[in-house]
């Protein structure tokens, strides 16, 4: 995903002034920033995941996305998270060890592959409204991983979750068909635990992030400029922190 000149200026500012947990008094957030968000260790799975991401971003086969037929390479470069952002998803999953993951939007399987790489026993459901993208996601997940990922061809608004189903970690990747809004959050809440983690893509576009941060069920939020991380643990003091990866 390309960033504009304005985006890069804001990101540079944060890299200079919002790094290293400076001024953060919450032990939970300080540890998360130092040991997860800003961590640069080369994990065992990065090499294989990089190969999968490279293949996806150079695949010339056609897919239908956002109302147009384009090559998978172009669609992935324009819409998927950056490799640094995907690696953060892995580190978050590796830290919180979710048993059940839900992704709204598959990004050709990249989000599911990175989020499940820490454990082959974690269950992941990826909701993908575009049939050709869902097919590509299944292909790459089968080729590069041995994880339990189910690709569901549907939109989140139509997708049914059993009443007793709980989601430990959820990645919402905004698409042309379905953007995150307050109604989505309200629908999600019954399926989330106090320990659940929600990650939202493209928070810099629109005012919904401000609404999420002030929701009474939300405690700590972390603004990474393009990604937002949301926690619901009432023991955490409500506050929004800004950082960048």
Secondary structure, 3 states (H helix, E strand, C coil): CCCCHHHHHHHHHHHHHCCCCCCCCCHHHHHHHHHHHCCCCCCCCHHHHHHHHHHHCCCCCEEEECCEEEEHHHHHHHHCCCHHHHHHHHHHHHHHCCCEEEEECCHHHHHHHHHHCCCCCCEEEEECCCHHHHHHHHHHHHHHCCCEEEEECCCCCCCCCCCCCCEEEEEECCCCCCCCCHHHHHHHHCCEEEEEEEEEECCCCCCHHHHHHCCCCCCEEEECCCEEEEECCCCCCCEEEECCC
